[in-house]
Every structure is written in structure tokens, then in C-alpha cells.
């Protein structure tokens, strides 16, 4: 068993398998505990995925912006009728009309009709495997959750290699807000964007810092995560550009010159360029970014006003941590406090201890998180109104948390400051325990919302029979989510333990100057 955990802590292939399984357990808990259609625009995404899986990448254009008409099984075509509780937190999920099965193809409209079909092809395939409508939706959710968990597992494998795991691991768990798992458990392309963005950044950092002797494996991770990121959503190429600029800023010119002499590096660059080119062509041909619909503020708010409002009043959207359902269920206050402390601590810590290129990389990512939403919203507010939601910038938040953890963990002074194994392990245990509690608390709060409504107190909720329960009951999915998140914390703790023991052995035989120089590549 010890060898197994040592292999996991070392970031080997078994780390990928184990961490993917654990992350999938949390994602699957959200997928099964969420009523049908109970995430933003999920019915539209379900219909789009089912149509793409049946060969209809766009469908018939209608007069409504971005809305197309497609042919899907009659059971799935009724998806728009499921969220009878949307935008009303006091309304329980027992109002969902009877979900009927049907294989005959009928017409249905979807507001996601013009979106890039790549994500939908992945999650839509399971809908071909069953005639049961509810089962088809669950399989689609689980497929999306598995893919997202895989790329987040790649991220974890990279992070344990990128400096002191005490800090890189903290960056990883801070990036995993409850909103990330909520989206993983829904049919929503945000999940693919967040997971592939995280994997792209972390894998690139492994390559440019030379932290692995298996560069080609990591270049493969860069290629596939970058290609899929470019296809995830209309703004994904913009986030991809932010990651590229941050990594280039992070990389010493000497190391970059060495990498650019390699054929496999150029092959990876060409794959990434192809991904962006395909995405760009789709956006231009379909006009996706210009067909977003009309929302409050359209024609009434100017660009400057929208920019200032987004920058000052909406910079820290609660959707980064958790706004569930159809924007009608806030995460517990505990979650906002916990993730705010972790995020603020990482950012301040990185800005304090990072130097040179590492500091510049953190600043680039932080500027992207703060400025991209106001700029994008200001550009579209006159025709579309206020359309921006916190989850749209969640990929940028994740990137900030990851690069801040790497910047702190790579600093040799911070490595020397965390040689107290017992105290640091206690830190991991305390923070990890709070994270597990936060994840489970967010899930049970959301289940309560659909079972008895947000207007029912916790005491009354415990005393009355729920009007809706997830398949299998509530307790089992809380346990599964808790086990999955606890497993991730254990892997984090073991990775730090292995690193700390290894550093002690090295420090006994290697002069201090050598250990400091080990971090020079990213300082």
C-alpha cells in the first residue's frame, strides 16, 4: 500500500487514474443529485447534444437569435418543459412533468444551435445507447463529467510536479470550487472549457520548466487539451490566448529557445493553431458571438457604463464559487468565505514572494480575470444587454489559482519555510477538511432546494418529508461526494509528505545553493 501511495505522490500514470476516479465521484454525485434540466440552459444543451450525435451540427435556422430547429427523439425534445422550477428557489422539483420515453424523431428548438459541436458530439453519443429519456440524460451528464475529470486529473498530475506540493496542491483545491463540480455534473460546455483550460496551463508549465523527463507525454496533453479548449465555447480561444501569454511570460528566454528547436514542440504548436483555426472558422461562418439574444440593459446602457459596472460592481461574481440551478440557489455562506480566503491568500502570497517571470505570469492571469469580463461585456452590451455570468470567467479564476500556487511553490524561500513536516501536514489536514465540508455542504444545500425549497429552514427540512429526492436517495450521494473529495485531499497530503521527505534527504547531502538554483528556471 505504501508503494502505491508513493507512486501516486510521484505523479506517475497511476496518479492520473486514481485522481480521475476520485474527481469523477464528486462530479457524478452532482450529476445524479441534480433534477433533469436543473442547470442554466441545460435543456437547450441536451437537445443540441442529441442532434449533433445524430448528424445535425446546426439544424434549421430560425428568426430568433442563435435558435435553430433540429430533429431529436421525442422524449428529449420535451426537455424545455422540465425546469418548471427555474428562477424560483422556493419551488420544489416535484413539479417536473412526467418524463416520457420516445425514439421517434420530432422537431425541437435549441438556443445552442450555433455553438461549436465538438463538446456536444462527446456528450451526445450516450443518448444513442438507450431509449430511456432520463437514463439518456444521466449518461450524457456522466460522459461530460468523466471527460472533465480526466483533464482535471491531468492538472493534478502536473501540479504535484511543479514545486512544493503544499502550495501547488493548495492552488489545485482552491481552483475546485463547488461550481466546477456542479458544471461537471451538467450538460454544459463550461465544464469542458474549465477542465481543458486548467490542463493546458498546468501541462505547459511542466514542459517549459523541465519538471519531467517525459516531455512528449506532456506535449500530448498540451495538444489535446488545447485543441479541445479552442472548441469548447465562443470565447474559449480568448482564454487560450491568455494562458499562452502567461506561460510565455513565465518562461525564461533560454529555455524557450531550446524548446523551439524541437520538432515535437512545433508539431504541438501546429495542433494548437489548427484548433484555433477550426474554432475561428466556425465562429465566423455561424456568427455565434453576434447571436446571443437580448437581455436587460440592451439599448439602454453604454459601453463605458457597462465596463465600469463590470469592473467595480461585478468583478467578484458569486458564480465563481457557486450559484446553482437556474441562478436561483446560492452556495452556503461558508463556501464563499472559505474560497475567498484561499483565493485571496494565494494571490497575495504569489504577489509577495514571486519574483521576475513568475510574478509577471501571475499578474498576466490576474489581469485577464479582472479585465476580460468588463471588456467583453462592454463590447456587446448595446445589442445584447448584460449577459455575463460568473461561470463564464471560471476558467480564468481556475488559471489564477493554479499559477499562484505554482509561483509560491517554486520559490525556494517558501520551500525552506515549510520544512516542518508535522505542522505542514496539519495545515493540509485543516484546509482539506474544510474543503471537503464545503463541497458536501454545497451539494446538500442544492438538494434541499429541490426537495423542500429555499424558503424552508434546515430544522423544518429535517422534520418534513421531501417532495423530491435524487435517484438512490440523498445520503448515498453525499457520502460518495465526500469520499471523492477526501481522496483528493489524501493524495495532496501524501504528495507533500513524499516531497518533504525527499527534500530532507537532498538537503543533507546537497549545499543550500544547489537547492536554491533548482528553482531558478521559474524565478
N, C-alpha and C positions, 0 to 999 in steps of 0.2 A: 504493500500500500504506500509506503514511503517513497519507493521508486516512482510509483505512479504520480504522486503529487509533485515530486521533484521534476518529472518530465513536463507536467503541466506548468509549473512555475517557470521553466526554462523557455517557454514559448514555442514548444515543438508542435508537430501536427496534432498530437493528442489534445493540446490546448484548444485548438480550433474546434475539434469535435465536442469536447466537454462544454466549453463556453457557449457554443452554438445551441446545444441541447438545453442548457440552463436558461439562456435568454429566450429560447422558444417556449419554454414552460410558462414564463411570465406573459409573453405575447399571446399564447394560446388561452391563458386564463382570461385575458381581456376579450379575446375573440368570442369565446363561448359565453361569457358573462354579459355581453352587450346585446340587447334586443335587435332584431332584424331592422336594418335601416337607421340605427340609432347613432350615427356619426355624420358629420357635416357632408351633405350631398351624396351620401353613400348609395341611395337608390340609383342616382344617375351614373355613378361609377360601376355599380353592379350590372346595369343594362349595357353600358359601354363595354365592359369586360366580356359579357356573354356574347355580344355581337361581334367583337373582334375575334373571339375564339371560333366563331362560325364564318369568318372570312369577310366581315363588313368593317373595314377600317374607319369609315366615316359615316356612311349611310346617306340618306336623302336630306339635303339642306332645306331648312325651313326659314320662315321670315324672322323668327326670334333669334337674337344673337347667340351664337355658339350651339344652338339646339338643332339636333338632327333626328331624323326618324329612321329606326332600324328594325330588323326582324329578330325577335328573340323568343324563347319558349314562353308560353302564356303565363306560367307560374311566376317567372322572373319579371315579366312585363308589368305585373301588378306591384312592383317594388315601391313605386311612388306613393302607394296608399298605406304602406306600413307605418311610417313615422307620424302617427296620429298625435303623438306627444311632443312633437318638435316645438322648441322655443318656449315650452311651458313646463317648468320644473316640477310643478305641483301635480301634473297629470301622469298617472302610472302607465306602465306598458301593457296592461291588460286590455287596452283599447284597440290593440292591433287586430285588424280583421283576420278572418280565417285565411291561413296561407294555403293556397291550393296548388296541387301539382299539375303540370301540364307540359307535354312535349311538342305540341303543335305550335308552329311559329306564327306570331302575330306582331302587328306594328306597335312600337313603343318609342317614346321620345326621351332623349337624354341631353342634358346641358353640357355633358363632357364629350359630345360628339366630335369636336375638332381637336381634341387632345391627342398627343403622341401615343400611338397604340402599343408601344413596347411593354410598358408595365401591365397594360390590360391583357396582352397576349399571355403573359406569365400567369396572372391570377385567374384569367378566364378559362384556361384549359380544364381545371377540375369540374367546371359546370357541364362538361361533356360526359362525365363519368357516371352521373346519376340523374334519375328523373324526379327525385325528391327535391322540391324547391328549397326548403330550409337546409337540408344537408348540402345542397349545391353552394349556398351562400357561405355556410360554415367552412366548406372545403376551400372556397376562394379566399376567405379570410386567413385560414391556416397556411395556405400556399404563400400568400403575401407575407405573413408573419415569419415563415421559415426562411424565405429569401432575405428579409431584413435582418433576421437573427444571424444568418450566415455572414453578412457583411459587418455587422456589429462584432461578431466573433473575430473576424479578421482584424478589426480595430483593436480588440483586446490583446490579441497576439502581438500586434505591433507595439502597443503601449508598454507592455512589460519589458520590451527590449530598449525602449527609448529613455534610458536614465533610471534614476531611483524609483522603483515601483511604488514607493509610498506616495509619491506625488503624481506620477503618471496614472496610477490606479485611482487616485482621488479625482483627477481630471475625467477619467472614464465614467465613474459612478455619478459625478456631478452632471455629466452630459446626458445620462439616462434619466431624464425627468419622467414622471408618470405619463406625460403627454406623448412621449416617444412610444411607450408600450401601448397606449390607447390607439395610436395611429397604426402601430404594427398589427393590432388586432382588428383593424377595419379594412374595408376595400377602399383604399385611398392612396394615390401616388405619392403623397407626402412621406409615407413610410420608406419607400424606395429612395427618395431623394435624400432623406436624413441619413440612412444607413450607408448608402454608397458615398455620400459626401464625407462621412466620418472615416470610412475605409480608405478612400482616396488620399485624404490628408495624412493619416497615420502611416500608410504604406509608402507614400512618397518620402516622408521623414525618415523611415527606416533606410530607404535607398540612399538618400542624399547624405545621411550621417554615417553610412557604412556600418550600421549596427548588426548586420547579418552577413554571413558568408554565402547565403543563398539568394543573391540579388535577383536572379532570374525569376524565382518564385514570387518575390515581392513586386517585380516589374509586371508579372502576370496579374497580380492583384490590382496594381495600379491601372492596367489596361482595361480589365473587365469592370472594375468599379467606376472608372472614369467614363467609359463608353455608356454604361447604364445610367450614370448620373446625368449625362447630357440629354438623355431621352426622357427622364422622369417627368419633368414639368416644364412649362414655358420659360420660367426664369432660371431653370437649373444651369444652363450654360453660364449665366452671370455668376452664380455661386461657384461654379467650377473655375472661372477666371480668378475669383477672389482667392481660392485655395492655391492656384498656380502662382499668383503674385506673392502670397505669403510664404510659400515654400522656396521660391526663388530668392526672396529677401533673406530667408533663414539660412541659405546655403552659401558657404564660402566660395569665392570665385575659383580657387584652385580645384576644389572638389567638383564644381560644375564643369570645368574644363576637362577633367578626367572622364566624367560621365558622358560628355558629348562626343567623345572619341569612340564610344562603344556602339556596335551595330544594334544590339538588343535594346538599348536606350532609344535610339532613333526609331526602331520598329514600334516601340511603345508610344512614342510621341505621335507617330503616324496614325495609330489606332485611336488615340485620343482626339486627334484632329478630324479623323473620319467621323467619330461620334458627334462632335460639334457640328460638322458639316451636314450630316444627316438631320440632326435636330434643327439646324438653321433653315434647311430647305423645307422641312415640314412646317415650321412656323411661318415662313414666307408664303408658301403655297396655300395654307389654310387660313392665314390671318388670325391665328389663335389669340395672340396678345391684344388684338384690337377688337375682340368679340367677347367681352367679359360681362355684358349685361349692364343694367342701370341700377345703381344703389343710392342710398341717401347722400345728398350733397352734390349730385350731378347737376351741372349748370348753375350751381349756387355758390360754390367755393372756388376761389382762385388757387393757382399753383403755389404761390408764396405762402398763403394761409395754410394750405394743406401740408406743406413742408414743415412749417413751424409747429403745427399741431402734432404731426407725427414725431418730430424730433423731441419736443418738450413734453407733450402730454401722453404720448403712446410709445415711448421708447422701450419701456419695460412692461410689455403686454403680459397679462397673466396666462395667456395661451402658451407661453414658453414653458411653463411648469404644468399647467393643467386646466383646461376649460373643456369639459366633456359634453357628450350628447350633441345637440344642435345649439351649441353655445349657451346652454341653459343650466349647466351643472358645474359650479366652481369646485376646484380641488379644496381639501381642508386647509385652513389657515396654517396648520403645522407644516404642510408641504411648501407653501410659499416662503415661510420663514427659513426652513431648513435649506432649500435650494438657493435662496437668496444669500444666506451666509456662506454656503460652499462656493457659489459663483463669485461673490464679492471677494472672498478670501483668496481664491485662485487668481483673479485678475490683479488685485492689489499685490499679492505675493509675486506674481510674474513681473509686474511693472517695477517692483522694488529690487528683486535680486537678479533678474535677467540683464544681460549686457550685450552690446553690439548687435549682431544679426538676430539673435534670439529675441531680443527686446523689440527690434523692428518688426519681426514676424508677428509677434503678439499685437503690436499696435495696428498693423495692417488688418488683421482679423477683427479686432475690436472696432476699428473704423468701419469695416464692412457691415458689421452687425448694427451699428448706430446710424449709418448714413444711407445704406441701400434702401431700407423700407421708406424713409421720407422721400428719397429721390424718385423711386418707382411710383409711389402713391401720388406725388405731385404731378408726375408726367401724365397720369391717367384720370385725375380727379374731375376734370372739367367734363369729360364724356361719360365716365363710369361711376363717379362718386367715390365715397370711402369704401373700398373693397378689401383693404388689407386686414389680415388676421394674424395673431401672434404665431400660429403654427407655420405660416409662410416663411418666417425667419428662423425657425427652429434649427435648420441645418447650420445657419451661421452661428447660433448660440452654441451648438454642439462643437463646432470647429474652434470657437474661442476657448471653451473648457479644455479641449484636448491639447491645443497648442500651449495654453497656460500651464497645464500640468507638465508637459514636456520641457518647457522653458525652465520651470522650477527644478524639476528632477534632474536636468542635465547640468545644473550649476554645481560645481564641486564643493562650494561652501555649504550648500544645503545637504549634500551627501555627508559631509563631516558633522553637520548639526543633527543628523538622525542616526547616529551610531548606537544610541541607546535602544537595543532591540526590544526590551520589555516595555518601555514607555511608548515606542512607536507602534508596537503590536496592540497595545491598549488603545491608542488613537484610532487604528484601523477598526478595532472592535467596536468602539463607541460610535464612530461615524457610520460604519457599516450597519450597525444595529439600528441607528436612526433612519438610515436609508430603507432598510427592509420594512420598518414600521410605516414609513411614509408611503411606500409603494402599496402595501396591503391596505392601509387606511384609505388611500385614493380609490382603490378598487371597491372596497366595501361601501364607501360613500356613494359611488356611482350606482352600485347595485341597489342600495337603499332608495336612491332617487327613482328608480324604475319600479321598485317593489311597493313603496308607500308614499312616494313623493317627497319633495324637498320641504314641504310645509309641515311635515310630521317630525316631531322631536325624536331624538335617539331613544329616549325612555319609552315613548309611545310605540316606536317602531319595534322594540323588543317585546312588547306586550300584545301586539295585534298580528293577525295572520297576514302575510304578504299577499298582495294582489297579483304579483308576478315574481317568478323565480327562474334563474337560469337553468338550462338542462343539467340534470345531476344534482341540483341544489347549490346553495351558496357556499357552504363551508368547504367543500372539496376544492373549489377554485381559489379560495383564499389561501388554503394550505398549499396548493400547487404553486401559486404565485410567490408565496413566502419561501418555499423550498428553492425555487429557481433563483430568487434574488439572494437568498442566503448562500447558495452555492457560489454565486459570483463573488460575494464578499470573501468567502473562504479562499477562492482562487487568488484574489487580490492579496489577502493576508499571507498566503503561502509564497506567492511570488516575491513579496517584500522580504519575508523571512529568508528565502533562498538567496536573495541578493545581498542582504545584510551579512549573512554568514560568509558568503563568498568574498565580500569586501574586507571582512576581518582577516581572512586568510591572506588576501593580497596585501593588505596594509602591513602585515607582519614581515613581509619579505621585499616589498617594493617601497622605495623612497616616496615621500609625500609629493614631490614634484611630478613623479610619473603619474600618480593618480589624478592630480590636477590637470595634467596635459591630456588625459583621456577625454576630458570634456571640452577641449579646445575646438573641436570640429563644429560645435554648435554655439559657442560662446562669442 
